[in-house]
Amino acid sequence: MHSAYKILCVDDETANTRLLERLFRDSYEVFTASSGTEALELLSVHDVAVIISDQRMPGLAGIDFLKQAAEMRPQTVRIMLTGYTDAGTLVEAINSGVVYKYVTKPWANEELAATVKRSLQHYETMKAQRQLQLQNERLQESLKSTRDAFIEVLMQRLDAKNPLARGHAERVRDLSSAIGEAMNLERSEIEKLALAAYLHETPLTGLASETLDQHTDFSDRDYRFIESCFEDGLDLFERVRDLNEVASILRFQFEHFDGSGQPRGFAHEQIPLNSRILSVANAFDSLTGGAKQASSDEALQRIAANAGRHYDPDVVSALCTIALQSLEGEEVFELDMDLIAA
């Protein structure tokens, strides 16, 4: 009685496929094909564990067939039979991962049977790895759905507080991403930055953040309470998968480049770059949006005047470059670049 494993033997010489079938039929369920095209049709129906294919066949060569087989059934282990000294083809096949093993013709039955047995062990390993990968992908998708639902609840609460706030969050997100790209940040960093910018005024952190940034005159007790609320909101972010690094960006968005900001008094490189970018993007949209409605050139002049003090000069320079590009063909403002370099 054969096992549940299926083996596909492919060779244009009928005598060879009959030999292979007799060798394995007592142990496995064996399928045979006389061409790569016929074998592909069988693969479309059967979940084969091992393929044993000749290299030199008319029409579709063995290596080309096995490449297509690898795309159709990635977990299937592929063995190449060759009776010719074709080192280049073998090296390509093995190095590319298309072929697990190769066997020269004529083969020794015992050696080929042992090779197939090892191939089935490899097949089980690959199948287990694939199952783990699929489980991980499903888990990641579930976690992403939970995160996205959490974010949407926060944004709905933000809409209830201020119907214009989501638009501001989206503009700050887009501008932060553009600055990140202009500064050649890695894509993964830009994605974190964009998410932090989108969430920077959510009810968990927004009110406390605004108060910390205003430098209003309040008692130490009031300040400790506000800071506690701010940290509590960030702590909740840190407990949500994929938001822990966002929390770090938000925590330092109101630090000033010269060390005069809140809540730690960090300066220069102590402040995460993404936080420095968010600070500039938020300032620009806060000046040009809402009731204040400063023009772009006025907002840039005011931000540039604080480069090196409140804002990172490199981030301000990137913002100005983006603004100049967006105004290309229009009446371009005259920005005193000495303000940035000061």
C-alpha positions, 0 to 999 in steps of 0.5 A: 500500500502506497503512502499519500505522497504523489510523485510526478515523473516526466520524460519523453522516453516512455521506457524511462517513465515506465521504469520510474513508475515501477520503482515508486508505485508500491510506495507512492501514488505515481503520475507520468507525463511525456512532456512538460506541457502534459505535466503542467496540466497534471500539476494544475489538478494534483498537489504533487510532492516531488517532480522527477523530470528529464532535462532534454525533452522536445518542446518545453525543456526540463529547466523551463518546465520546472520553472513554471512548476515552481510558480504553480506549486512552490512547495513541490520538490523538484529533481532533474534527470540529465544524461548530458554534461550540461553544467551551465544549466545545472548550475543555473537550476540549482542556484535559482532554487528551481532544482533541489537535486539532480540525478545523472542518467542512467540512475541507480534505483537505490540512490534515486529512491534515497534521493526521493525519500530525502526530498519528501522530508524537505517537502514536509519542512517546506510545507510546515514553513509555508503553514507557519507563514500563512498563519503569520500572515493571517495574524498580521492581517488580523492585527492590522484590522484591529489597529485600523479599527482603533485608529478609525475610532480615534478619528471619529472622536476627533471629528466629533470634537472638531469637524475640521481636524481630520482634514488638518491631520490628512494634510499634515500626514501628506506634507510630513511624508513629502518632507520625509521623501525629500530627505531620503528617508526609508519607506518604512520610516515614512510610513511610521511618520505618516501614521504619527502625523495622522494621529497627532491630534487625536483625543488621546494626545491632542489636548495635552499636546496643545497645552504643552506646546503653548507654554502658558503659565500654569502651576507645576501641579497642573503641568504634571497632570497634563503631562500625565494625560499626555503620557497615558495616551502615548502609553495606550498607543504603545500597547497597540501593535504597529503604534509603539514607534508612532508613540515615540514620534508623538512624544517628542513632536513639541521639543525645540531644536535649541532645547527649549521645548517640552516635555524633555528639553531635548535638542538637535539629534536627541530629538527623533528626526521624524518628530522634527519633521512632524513639528515643521509640517504641523506648524506649516499647516496650522499657519496656512489652514483654519481661521489664521489663513496665512499665505504659504510664503508668510508661513514659510517666512515665519517658520524659517525665522525659527529655524535653528531655534524651534525647528531643524534647519534641514527639515525647514530647508526640505519644506522650502524645496517642496514649497518652491516646487509646488509653486513652479510656474506661479509667482514664487515668494522670495524667501530669505534663505539666510534665516535658515542657515542662521 
